[in-house]
Amino acid sequence: MTDARTPAVQAAVDGELRLLEPAVRSSPELLGELLHPEFREFGASGRYWDRTSIIEALVAGEDPGPRPVVVSPIQAAQLAPDVVHLTFDTENNGRRAHRSSLWLRTDDAWQMYFHQGTPFSAGRE
């Protein structure tokens, strides 16, 4: 996977990191800015989320899993001028997940279109 920090890649990485901030996760307005209207997620919990359900859960404090505390270096690939794919791992209290997200450039900004979290155990990377 390439990891050239083009402006597109940097915008996606910045957005991904913002989504991990407690202030963003508790604000429907800020989440709405970062999540594409057609957002979908397969969470590390096994649950399927759409944009409305994830915003409601995060704002209500029903986070679909613990907030990632440790984030591995983010790998990135710009797949097209308006599409960036990010992969990284998270860990919180021994719970680990491989993460993958697709970011799309819209008329307004870069927004997360899709996210998947897959749990894994130490030694089974």
C-alpha positions in Angstrom: 0.0 0.0 0.0 1.4 3.4 -0.9 1.6 6.0 1.8 2.5 9.2 0.0 1.1 12.1 2.0 -0.7 13.8 -0.8 -3.3 16.4 0.2 -6.0 13.8 -0.3 -4.3 11.2 1.9 -3.6 13.8 4.6 -7.2 15.0 4.6 -8.4 11.4 5.1 -5.9 10.7 7.9 -6.8 13.9 9.6 -10.5 13.0 9.4 -9.9 9.5 10.7 -8.0 10.9 13.7 -10.7 13.5 14.4 -13.3 10.7 14.5 -11.4 9.3 17.5 -11.6 12.5 19.5 -14.2 12.5 22.4 -15.4 16.0 21.5 -16.2 14.9 17.9 -17.7 11.5 19.0 -20.2 13.4 21.2 -21.2 16.0 18.6 -23.9 15.1 16.0 -22.8 18.2 14.0 -19.1 17.2 13.9 -19.9 13.6 13.2 -22.2 14.7 10.4 -19.5 16.7 8.8 -17.1 13.7 8.7 -19.5 10.8 7.8 -20.8 10.5 4.3 -24.6 10.5 3.9 -24.4 6.9 2.7 -21.9 5.8 5.5 -21.9 2.1 6.5 -19.8 0.2 9.0 -19.2 -3.4 10.0 -18.1 -2.8 13.6 -15.5 -4.9 15.5 -18.5 -5.8 17.7 -20.1 -7.6 14.7 -22.8 -5.0 14.5 -23.8 -3.2 11.2 -24.1 0.5 11.5 -25.5 3.2 9.1 -24.9 6.9 9.5 -27.9 7.6 11.6 -27.5 4.7 14.0 -23.8 5.3 14.6 -24.3 9.0 15.2 -27.2 8.3 17.6 -25.1 5.6 19.5 -22.0 7.8 19.8 -23.9 10.9 20.9 -25.8 8.8 23.5 -22.6 7.3 24.8 -23.4 3.9 23.5 -20.1 3.6 21.7 -20.0 0.4 19.7 -16.8 -0.6 21.5 -14.2 1.0 23.6 -12.6 4.2 22.2 -9.3 3.2 20.7 -6.5 4.2 22.9 -3.5 3.1 20.9 -3.5 3.6 17.1 -0.9 2.0 14.9 0.7 4.0 12.1 -2.0 4.6 9.5 -1.2 3.1 6.1 -2.9 4.9 3.2 -3.5 4.5 -0.5 -5.1 7.0 -2.8 -7.2 4.8 -5.1 -8.6 7.6 -7.3 -8.5 11.4 -7.2 -11.5 11.4 -4.8 -11.0 8.1 -3.0 -8.6 7.2 -0.2 -8.2 3.8 1.6 -6.8 3.8 5.2 -5.8 0.8 7.3 -4.5 0.7 10.8 -4.9 -1.2 14.1 -6.3 -0.1 17.4 -5.9 -1.4 21.0 -7.8 -0.6 24.2 -7.4 -2.7 27.3 -6.2 -5.7 25.4 -8.9 -5.5 22.8 -7.4 -5.2 19.3 -9.0 -4.6 15.9 -7.7 -4.2 12.4 -9.4 -1.2 10.9 -10.1 -0.2 7.3 -11.9 2.8 6.0 -12.8 4.5 2.7 -12.8 8.2 2.4 -14.5 10.1 -0.4 -14.1 13.7 -1.4 -17.5 15.3 -1.7 -18.4 18.9 -2.8 -18.0 20.0 0.8 -15.1 18.0 2.2 -13.5 14.6 2.7 -16.0 12.2 4.4 -15.8 8.6 5.6 -17.9 6.4 3.3 -17.2 2.9 4.8 -15.5 1.5 7.9 -14.8 -2.0 9.1 -13.3 -3.2 12.3 -12.1 -6.8 12.7 -11.1 -8.1 16.1 -7.8 -10.0 16.4 -5.7 -11.6 19.2 -2.1 -10.9 20.0 0.1 -13.1 17.9 -2.6 -13.5 15.3 -1.9 -10.3 13.3 
